[in-house]
Amino acid sequence: MKAQAMHAAGNGSTLDVATLVNEEEGWASHRIFTDPDIYALEVERIFNRCWLFLAHDTEIPHPGDYVLRRMSDEQVLVVRGEDGTVRAFLNSCRHRGAAVCRADAGNAKRFSCPYHAWTYDTQGRLLGTSFDQFYNRADFATLGLIPVAQLDTYAGLIFATWDPQAPSLREYLGDYAWYLDIFFRRTPGGMEVLGPPQRWVVETNWKIPALNFGTDTQHAVRAHYGPLAIGERYGGISTAALMQLCQYAPQVSCAHGHGCILIPFPAEMPDFCGFPAELAPLYRQTLQPAQYEFLRRMFTAVGTIFPYTSWIQPVLATVPDKPPAVFVSLRTWQPLGPHKIEVWSWYLAEREAPMEWKREARKTALQTFSMSGLFEEDDAEIWASITQATKGSIARHLPADFRAGFATAPLADFPGPGTAYPGLIPECEQFNLLRYWKRLMCQTA
């Protein structure tokens, strides 16, 4: 392991990645969140090898529909071809490298480079240049846009990887797909996006929010005391009751660094609180019995798909005497370097849900988990402060402590896949993500 972990750092020194996450004692060096050399290695060994979320299938429903997305430090054009197949290409012309697509989203039959007019179809094939006479037409077949190595979809979620040797998406998700079904494939029609994603920048490392969502329950009552207290004042759940719920909520670790926590309703709350009543029969029709039981009593669920895609489904009421409208927020912590991310946040609801309910769900999402949402601002400020406080020459060599509940025994009778630990205190699931991070960072090939 150590031999594999040694890496030449940009300053001429040697970086021993294996020593930065101590799996026996439960700590990780702050360097993994701040060091530019570690970030450069992450691009090579994690972002260029793992499956990364690109888009939701309902964002590009028609032939010619496209969106621009990122895969770490690369801009990618995701397009549904005239044949109905979704593909993704490096957004770079094969002539001089200019971006062939400049819009965030739209519909097109072809993409023409603004520099020298090299033109490509929705399948990435080169159709023509402004000086075709200087090329053998047969060579056009080798000059199309560069495709991702693999692209696949699960539950409407479109993923891609640059690694042709990566395991299939289904293998990469593994048992975690069982949980994704509860939130993204729980009705026959599946989920749909409620508009384009929001985007905003936070000055933090991508692993900090990924760990927060996968899964730091300790911070919930403390960091979010303000909005929770407001909700309690207007008849919502009390902070004491929330603490009690979290004590028994299972946090689940799966292979490949994925994880989630499933917080149940208090006993006095009705089944499917916050959901349209007419969807309950569809949930029973679509989900397995154990999945249905989790959803029936679901208060809040949050999780992370390794490396930097997370999701949350809360039950939140924002208006007194008005019932909540449940939404799913799916987000990526797009890395822009070791100290900065761009958050992309989508809001989703069931296709079969009433239109008025979808509008209420999106309104609730924007008030709570958006760039100006009450809960989002709490988190973003703390994440940025962690980065600011730990990137200095002294602090970056200190350990981040994950020992709370480190020796907690897993639940013996948990009905779902993966390894489940009892709720609030244990940091086992967060460390599951770091263990997998370490494993990938120590692999040279």
N, C-alpha and C positions, 0 to 999 in steps of 0.2 A: 504493500500500500504506500509506504513512504517513498519508495523509488518512483512510483507513478505520480506521486503528489508534487514532487519537486518541479518547480517552474521558474524560468528566468524572468525576473521582474524588469520593468522598464528602466529602473534606475541602476541596473547592472547587478543587483543583489539576487539571491535565490529565495524564492517564496515556497515554503513548505505548507501547502494548503491543509494537509492532514492534521497538523497541530492546531488549527484554528477552530475546530469544533471538537470538544472533548465529550465523547459519547458515554464514557464511564462516569464522569462527575456532573454532567449536565450544564455545561457552559459553552459559550462561543465568543471568540474575540470580536470586539467592536470593529476590527479591521475588515471583517467580511461585509460590513455595511458602509464602509467609507473609503477603502483603498482603491485607487484607480487601476492598479495592476490586477487586483482581484476582479474588478468589473470587466476588464479586457479579457480575462480568462473565462468569465461567465458567458460573454458573447460567443466565444469559440466552443465551449464545452456544454453549455446549457441552452442558450437561445438558438444556436444554429443546429442543435440536435433534437430538442424536444418538440412535441406538438404544441403549437401556439394557436390560441383562438383568434379568428379573423372577423367573423360576421355571423349574423343570424340569417337563416334561410329566407325569412320573410322580408329582409331588407332588399333582396334582389329577386323578386318573384317572376319577372318576365324576361324573355330573351333580350339581350342587350343591356339589361340593368347592371350597374357596376357601383362599387364603392372603393375608395382608397383607404388602405389600412397600413399598419406597421407590423413588421416582424423584427422586434428589437431595433437594430440600427438600419434596417432596410424598409423602403416604402414599396408596398405591394398593391397591385391592381387586382381586385376580385371581381370577376364578371361572369354572368350567365350567358353562355354562348347561344348562337342561333339554333343550336341543336338541343338546348335545354340544360346542358352540362355546365356545372360551376367549375371554373378554373381560376388560378391565381398566378400572376406573373410579376417579376421584378419590374418596377415602373421606370424603366431605363431603355432608351433607344439603342439598338445595336450598332448604330453608326458612330455617334459621338457621346452617347450616354445621357442626353437630355431626358427629362421626364416627359413621357408621351401623353400622360393624363394629368390635367391640372385641377380638375374639379373634385370635390369630396365625394360626390355621388351624382348619378344621372343615368341616362340611357343613350347608347350609341351603337351604330353598326360597325364602326371602325374607329381607330385611334391614330391620329396623325401627329407626328413630332413637329412642334412649332419651329424647329431650327432648320431642318433640311427636307421636311415633308415626307420622311419615311412613314409609311402607312401600314397599319396592322389590323387584322380582323378580330372578332371577339374570341377566336380560338388561338390568338397570338401569332398567326401566320403573317409573314411579310407579304403585302400585296404589291407594293411598288415604292420606288424612290423618285427623287426629282431628276435622276440621271441614270435611268435603267440601262441605257446603251453601253454603260461601262461595266455591267455585270452580266454574267451568264445566268439566265433566268433559272436554271437548275439549282444555282447556289442559294436561291431565296429560301429553300427548304431548311437551310442551316442557319438562317439569319432572323428567325422569328424571335419574339420576346422570350426571355428566360423564364421557364415555369418553375414553380416550387417542386421539390422532389416528390412529395406526396401531399394529397389533399383528400379529406374525407369529412363526413358529416355524422354527428350523433345527436339525436333529439332536436334537430333543427340547428345545432351549433356547428359551424363550419370551422375546421381546424386545418392547419398545414404545418409541414416541417421541411427544412432544407436538407435533411439527412435521408438519402435513399435507402440506408440500412436500418433506419429506425423501425421498431416494431409497429404493427398496425395500430391505428387509433383505438380500436376496440380493445386490443391487448394493453395499450398504454393506460386507458381509463380503468380497465380491470373491474374489480368489484365496486369501484366508486360509481360506475354507471347506474347501479341499483339506486343510489341516492339522487343522481341527476334525473332519473325517471320521475321521481316524486315532484320535482320542481319544473321540469322542462318537457315532460312527456306524460302528463297525467290525464289528458283527455284525448279522444280520437283525433281531433284536429291539431293538437299540440299548442304551443305558445306562439305569440306574435309580438313584434316590437311595437311599442306605443310611440312612434316617432324616431327621428335620428338620435344618435348618442350625444350626450353632453360631453364636453372636454374641458379640462382645466389642469393647471400645472401646480404641483406641490414639490417643494424642495426637500426631498427625502429619498432614501434608497428603496428600491422596489420590494425588497424582502420584508420591510417593516410593515406595510399594509397587508402583504400576503400572509404574514404571521398573525397579524391582528384578526384577519378574517378566518384564519385556519389553525387554531381558534383561541383567541384571548378573551375569555369571558370575565376575567378578573376586572377588566377596565370598565365594563358596561355601566355599572351603577356609579362609579366614581367619575369617569370622564364625561358621562352623559347625564349627570345629576340634574342639570338645569332643565332640559326638555322633558326628562322623566318626571320631575317635580311638577312641571306645568301640566303634564298629562294626568298625574294623580289628582291634582286640584280639580280637574274637570271630569272626574269619575273613572280615570284609567287605573291600571294596576299600580299598587304601591311599590316603592323601591324595596321595602322589606319583603313583600311577596315575591318580587322578581328575584331577589337574592335567594329566597327559599327554592324557587323553581330551578334556578341555575345549579343549586347543590345537587340535584338529581338528574339534570339533563346529561345525556350521554354525549361525549365528544369522541368522534370516530376517526381512527387512523387507517388509511388504506395504503396499498403499495404505490410506489412512484411518487410519494410525497403528498398525495391528495388527502384531504380531511374535511370534517364538518362537525358542527354541534347542532343538536335538535332539542330545543327548549319547549316543553309542553305547556298547555294552558293550565291555569289554576282550576281547581275542581268546579268552582262556581260558574265558570264561563261555558257557554254552549258549544256544541260541536260546530266545526267549520265557521267559527266567528270571523267575520270579515270577508267571507266568500259568498258569491251569488248562490242562493239556495238551489237553483236549477242545475248547478254543476255537480252537486254531490252524487247523483246517480251515474254521471259520466266518470267520476273518480273511481267509483266502485267497479264500473265496467272495465276500466283501463288498467288499474294498478293491481298488484298482488295484494293479498290480504294484509300482510305486515306493513307494506308501504301505505296502504289506505288508512290503517290505524294510526300511523305516524302523522299523516296529513290531517286526519280528522281532529286531532288534538294539538295541532301545531301552533304554538305562539310565535316563536321566532326560530329561524334556521339560518345558519351562515356557514360558508365553507370556501375552500380554495382548491382550484385545479392547478397543480404544479405546472409551470413555475409562477406565472403572474396573472392568473385569471381567478376572480372571486365572485361570489354571489351572496345575496341576502334576501330573505323573505320575512319581513316583520308584520305584526298586526298593530297598527298605529291609528289612533283617532286624532285628528287635528282640529276638529270642530266640536264644541260641547253639544251633547245630546244627539250627535250624528254618528251612526255606526262606522267602523273602520272599513277601508277598502284595500284588500291585500294586493300587493304587487310583488314582483320579483325584480330586483336590480342585479344586473350582470355587469361586471366591470373588469377592465384590465388595467394593471399598473405598468403602463408602457415605460420602460427605462429610457431616460435621455442622458445617461451617464451615471456615475456612482452616487451622485447627490441630488438627482432630480428625476421626477417622473411626470408623465402626462396621464391623468386619469381619464379613461373612456368609460362612460356609464350608460347602459341601455336599460330601459324599463319595459317589462313584458307582462302580458296577461293572456289568459286562454282565448283562443280564437272564438270559441262558442259563447263567451261571456257577453252580457248585454252592453251595448255601446255606452249607455250612460254610466254603467259601472266602470268601464274602462277609463272614461274621462275622470271619474273620481279617483281611481287607482293612480293614474298618472299625476293628478294634482297632489295627492298625498305623497307620492314619491318625490316630487319637486320640492315640497315643503320640508322633507325630512332627510332624504339621501340624494342630494344633488350638490352642485357647486356652491349653492347658497343655503343648503338645507341645515336644519338645526343640529342634527347628529353629525353630519359630514364635517362641519366646521370644527366641532370638538376634536374629532380625530385628526384632521389635517394639521391643526396647530400643534398638537402633541407630536405627531410624526416628524414635522419639520424641526421641532425643538430637540428631538432625539438626535437627528443628524447634525444640527448645529453644535450640540453639546458634546458629541463624541468623535468629531473628525479632527480634533487638534492633536498635536504631537504627543501629548501625554495620554489623553482619554482614549484614543483609538487602540491603545495597547491593553486596555483594561477589559475584563470579561463581562459579557451580558449574561445574566444569571437565569437559567431555566430549571432550577432545582426544585421549585415548588411542586410537591406531589410527585416527584420524579420516580419514586418507587411504588406508586399507587398500583394496586392489582387491577387488571382488566375485569370488566363485568362478565360473569360466568354465563348468564342466561340471556344475553342480548339477542334480539330476534333478527337483526340485520347483519350483513357481511362486514368484514374488517374487524379491527380490534377496538372495543369501546371502553372508555374510562368514565367514571362518575364525575360529572360536571365542573363546578366553579373553579376549584383551586388547581388541579393538576395541569401542568404545562406539557404533558406528554405529546399531545397532537402537534403543538408548535414545534417541538423538537423532532418529531417525525419528518417534518418538512426539511429541517436542517440536516438530518441524517442523509436524506436523499440528495440534498444539495452537495454535501460533502462527497458522497459516492460518485456523483457525476463529475465534480471538480477534480477528483483524483484519477479519472480515467483519461488516458492520453489518446485512446482510439476506441 
